Amino acid sequence: MTNASAAIWAIAAASAAGVVVRPFRSPEWAWAVGAAALLLASGLVSPGDAAAAVAKGADVYLFLAGMMLLSEAARAEGVFDWIAAAAVRRAGGSGPRLFLLVYLTGVAVTTFLSNDATAVVLTPAVFAAARKAKADPEPLLLACALVANAASFVLPISNPANLVLYGGHMPALWPWLGAFLLPSVASILVTFAVLRIVERRRVSAPCAPGEAGGPLSAGGVAALGGVLAAATLLLVMSALDRPLGPPTALAGAGAALLASLLARRSPLALAREISWGVLPLVAGLFVVVEALERTGVIGALAAALRAASLENPASASAWAGAIVAVACNLMNNLPVGLVSASAIGQAHPPQLVVDGLLIGVDLGPNLSVAGSLATILWLQAIRREGEDMSFWRFLKIGLVAAPTALAAALAARLLIG
């Protein structure tokens, strides 16, 4: 290994560790941007190559911005609190029914608004619902964390990592559903079953019946309408094989502006509540992966992927998905998705293998709290509510939930052929 390659690997490792650990409570984006700046300053990446790497993510940035605007508009206008309160009322004092309703709500939010929305916005609403129902919040909060990844490949829009792995150009909707609908159902059902069994004592405890709640405000109706309209628009764009970023950004901006106007609030106040740091985080990671390509490691991974795919595509799909699932918990799934995308671009493996990689990138993070940005954001959300989840407590559940759901999803994908 040359000195330049060793330096690139050291910077990449420090960046990944910083994003996961956040020493001194530093923001995640600072480590990715800092790594990109250091690579530029040291001459390990040229300004032109860095700019080209950042530009690759244009559709991803627009998609994320639109989703964050939609989610924040819905949160600010009480849409998620309204949904959570409705779940408490429908539970009728039954702990198992409340758990099921929260899980199904998480499936819907993840599917149509992305896993980050489930982690950031739904989680506090679920905590409030648990407190109102006098239920143990931990199983309900774990449901939010695990379903955010388990349901994140139902649709292309369900996880930003999907756009990252496919290099910003998603497959059309109908081929996507043909490949991932059955694996998604398997993932969702197995994850539910594991969590329901592991947490059966806490889930089985009765809870207080919910009280009748008021209707949504005019701003809340506008925000909910914007969410539904955006979901419909994105399904149409996916079916037409069009980029998802621009329509998502326009839908998010439109919904946020309308909801703010109806609520007589400044749209700037809403925008200030959004964690915009996720955009430079992704941009910085694109630059880091561009540098890693220069070390030859991605070329070696691509060669191994190509050889395995030629020998046995089904086997290659399974082991590739399993390996990246583990890697997500060492590096976080965004950089793993970027590396996988680069390897796919060089190896050109069969679609079956690409799909196995995507399932691993999306579902592998259920192993630990370090696996995905969504899970890290979920951990921050529950800490703001006075709750916490140790690394080992989450890992104890993840060691059961992640491998079983991953095996079920990969097996379902292989069954499709």
Solvent accessible surface area in square Angstrom, and as a share of the most:
residue,aa,sasa,rsa
1,M,175,0.78
2,T,90,0.52
3,N,137,0.70
4,A,49,0.38
5,S,14,0.09
6,A,46,0.35
7,A,38,0.30
8,I,6,0.03
9,W,84,0.30
10,A,63,0.48
11,I,21,0.11
12,A,9,0.07
13,A,61,0.47
14,A,53,0.41
15,S,4,0.02
16,A,13,0.10
17,A,53,0.41
18,G,3,0.03
19,V,6,0.04
20,V,40,0.23
21,V,104,0.60
22,R,58,0.21
23,P,40,0.25
24,F,202,0.84
25,R,210,0.77
26,S,25,0.16
27,P,55,0.35
28,E,20,0.09
29,W,104,0.36
30,A,36,0.28
31,W,81,0.28
32,A,0,0.00
33,V,53,0.31
34,G,37,0.36
35,A,7,0.06
36,A,11,0.08
37,A,56,0.43
38,L,97,0.48
39,L,1,0.00
40,L,69,0.34
41,A,88,0.68
42,S,64,0.41
43,G,60,0.58
44,L,30,0.15
45,V,1,0.01
46,S,49,0.32
47,P,105,0.66
48,G,51,0.49
49,D,48,0.25
50,A,7,0.05
51,A,62,0.48
52,A,55,0.43
53,A,2,0.01
54,V,53,0.31
55,A,67,0.52
56,K,113,0.48
57,G,0,0.00
58,A,53,0.41
59,D,23,0.12
60,V,1,0.00
61,Y,40,0.15
62,L,73,0.36
63,F,0,0.00
64,L,6,0.03
65,A,17,0.13
66,G,0,0.00
67,M,7,0.03
68,M,34,0.15
69,L,26,0.13
70,L,1,0.00
71,S,9,0.06
72,E,14,0.06
73,A,0,0.00
74,A,1,0.00
75,R,99,0.36
76,A,24,0.19
77,E,16,0.07
78,G,22,0.21
79,V,3,0.02
80,F,6,0.03
81,D,78,0.40
82,W,93,0.33
83,I,47,0.24
84,A,7,0.05
85,A,20,0.15
86,A,23,0.18
87,A,9,0.07
88,V,1,0.01
89,R,84,0.31
90,R,179,0.65
91,A,0,0.00
92,G,50,0.48
93,G,16,0.16
94,S,30,0.19
95,G,9,0.08
96,P,45,0.28
97,R,117,0.43
98,L,1,0.01
99,F,2,0.01
100,L,73,0.36
101,L,39,0.19
102,V,6,0.03
103,Y,3,0.01
104,L,92,0.46
105,T,23,0.14
106,G,0,0.00
107,V,29,0.16
108,A,49,0.38
109,V,12,0.07
110,T,0,0.00
111,T,9,0.05
112,F,77,0.32
113,L,7,0.04
114,S,4,0.02
115,N,3,0.01
116,D,23,0.12
117,A,4,0.03
118,T,0,0.00
119,A,0,0.00
120,V,51,0.30
121,V,6,0.04
122,L,0,0.00
123,T,0,0.00
124,P,34,0.22
125,A,3,0.02
126,V,3,0.01
127,F,17,0.07
128,A,38,0.30
129,A,6,0.05
130,A,1,0.00
131,R,155,0.57
132,K,115,0.49
133,A,0,0.00
134,K,166,0.70
135,A,22,0.17
136,D,60,0.31
137,P,30,0.19
138,E,31,0.14
139,P,3,0.02
140,L,7,0.04
141,L,4,0.02
142,L,1,0.00
143,A,0,0.00
144,C,1,0.01
145,A,1,0.01
146,L,1,0.00
147,V,0,0.00
148,A,1,0.01
149,N,0,0.00
150,A,0,0.00
151,A,0,0.00
152,S,0,0.00
153,F,0,0.00
154,V,19,0.11
155,L,10,0.05
156,P,1,0.01
157,I,2,0.01
158,S,0,0.00
159,N,3,0.02
160,P,9,0.05
161,A,1,0.01
162,N,0,0.00
163,L,0,0.00
164,V,1,0.01
165,L,4,0.02
166,Y,39,0.15
167,G,48,0.46
168,G,12,0.12
169,H,114,0.51
170,M,16,0.07
171,P,36,0.23
172,A,22,0.17
173,L,8,0.04
174,W,167,0.58
175,P,84,0.53
176,W,2,0.01
177,L,39,0.19
178,G,48,0.46
179,A,13,0.10
180,F,2,0.01
181,L,88,0.44
182,L,80,0.40
183,P,0,0.00
184,S,1,0.01
185,V,65,0.37
186,A,22,0.17
187,S,0,0.00
188,I,23,0.12
189,L,112,0.56
190,V,38,0.22
191,T,0,0.00
192,F,46,0.19
193,A,44,0.34
194,V,16,0.09
195,L,0,0.00
196,R,60,0.22
197,I,106,0.54
198,V,62,0.36
199,E,7,0.03
200,R,128,0.47
201,R,209,0.76
202,R,100,0.37
203,V,7,0.04
204,S,62,0.40
205,A,51,0.39
206,P,113,0.71
207,C,13,0.08
208,A,29,0.22
209,P,95,0.60
210,G,21,0.21
211,E,140,0.63
212,A,100,0.77
213,G,48,0.46
214,G,52,0.50
215,P,131,0.82
216,L,32,0.16
217,S,61,0.39
218,A,63,0.49
219,G,2,0.02
220,G,0,0.00
221,V,89,0.51
222,A,13,0.10
223,A,1,0.01
224,L,45,0.22
225,G,35,0.34
226,G,14,0.13
227,V,16,0.09
228,L,110,0.55
229,A,62,0.48
230,A,2,0.01
231,A,9,0.07
232,T,83,0.48
233,L,67,0.33
234,L,1,0.01
235,L,54,0.27
236,V,71,0.41
237,M,39,0.18
238,S,5,0.03
239,A,35,0.27
240,L,108,0.54
241,D,67,0.35
242,R,143,0.52
243,P,73,0.46
244,L,3,0.01
245,G,0,0.00
246,P,59,0.37
247,P,14,0.09
248,T,0,0.00
249,A,20,0.15
250,L,134,0.67
251,A,21,0.16
252,G,0,0.00
253,A,48,0.37
254,G,39,0.38
255,A,8,0.06
256,A,6,0.05
257,L,89,0.44
258,L,92,0.46
259,A,0,0.00
260,S,2,0.01
261,L,109,0.54
262,L,88,0.44
263,A,31,0.24
264,R,226,0.82
265,R,124,0.45
266,S,54,0.35
267,P,50,0.31
268,L,124,0.62
269,A,41,0.32
270,L,14,0.07
271,A,27,0.21
272,R,176,0.64
273,E,112,0.50
274,I,16,0.08
275,S,74,0.48
276,W,89,0.31
277,G,21,0.20
278,V,17,0.10
279,L,38,0.19
280,P,48,0.30
281,L,3,0.02
282,V,3,0.01
283,A,19,0.15
284,G,3,0.03
285,L,6,0.03
286,F,16,0.07
287,V,4,0.02
288,V,8,0.05
289,V,8,0.05
290,E,31,0.14
291,A,0,0.00
292,L,5,0.02
293,E,59,0.27
294,R,122,0.44
295,T,28,0.17
296,G,41,0.39
297,V,40,0.23
298,I,0,0.00
299,G,31,0.29
300,A,64,0.49
301,L,85,0.42
302,A,1,0.00
303,A,46,0.36
304,A,53,0.41
305,L,11,0.05
306,R,97,0.35
307,A,60,0.46
308,A,21,0.16
309,S,6,0.04
310,L,147,0.73
311,E,152,0.68
312,N,71,0.36
313,P,55,0.34
314,A,43,0.33
315,S,54,0.35
316,A,0,0.00
317,S,1,0.01
318,A,35,0.27
319,W,91,0.32
320,A,2,0.02
321,G,0,0.00
322,A,42,0.32
323,I,99,0.50
324,V,15,0.09
325,A,6,0.05
326,V,85,0.49
327,A,25,0.19
328,C,0,0.00
329,N,23,0.12
330,L,136,0.68
331,M,55,0.25
332,N,2,0.01
333,N,4,0.02
334,L,10,0.05
335,P,10,0.06
336,V,8,0.05
337,G,0,0.00
338,L,6,0.03
339,V,22,0.12
340,S,8,0.05
341,A,21,0.16
342,S,22,0.14
343,A,7,0.05
344,I,28,0.14
345,G,43,0.41
346,Q,76,0.34
347,A,5,0.04
348,H,146,0.65
349,P,15,0.10
350,P,55,0.34
351,Q,97,0.43
352,L,27,0.13
353,V,0,0.00
354,V,9,0.05
355,D,1,0.00
356,G,0,0.00
357,L,9,0.04
358,L,1,0.00
359,I,0,0.00
360,G,0,0.00
361,V,1,0.00
362,D,0,0.00
363,L,0,0.00
364,G,3,0.03
365,P,0,0.00
366,N,0,0.00
367,L,33,0.16
368,S,3,0.02
369,V,13,0.08
370,A,9,0.07
371,G,0,0.00
372,S,1,0.01
373,L,15,0.07
374,A,2,0.02
375,T,2,0.01
376,I,12,0.06
377,L,30,0.15
378,W,1,0.00
379,L,18,0.09
380,Q,38,0.17
381,A,0,0.00
382,I,2,0.01
383,R,121,0.44
384,R,162,0.59
385,E,57,0.26
386,G,70,0.67
387,E,55,0.24
388,D,88,0.46
389,M,8,0.04
390,S,62,0.40
391,F,87,0.36
392,W,181,0.63
393,R,64,0.23
394,F,2,0.01
395,L,30,0.15
396,K,143,0.61
397,I,3,0.01
398,G,0,0.00
399,L,103,0.51
400,V,69,0.40
401,A,0,0.00
402,A,7,0.05
403,P,64,0.40
404,T,59,0.34
405,A,1,0.01
406,L,18,0.09
407,A,61,0.47
408,A,27,0.21
409,A,0,0.00
410,L,14,0.07
411,A,58,0.45
412,A,10,0.08
413,R,15,0.05
414,L,60,0.30
415,L,145,0.72
416,I,73,0.37
417,G,65,0.62
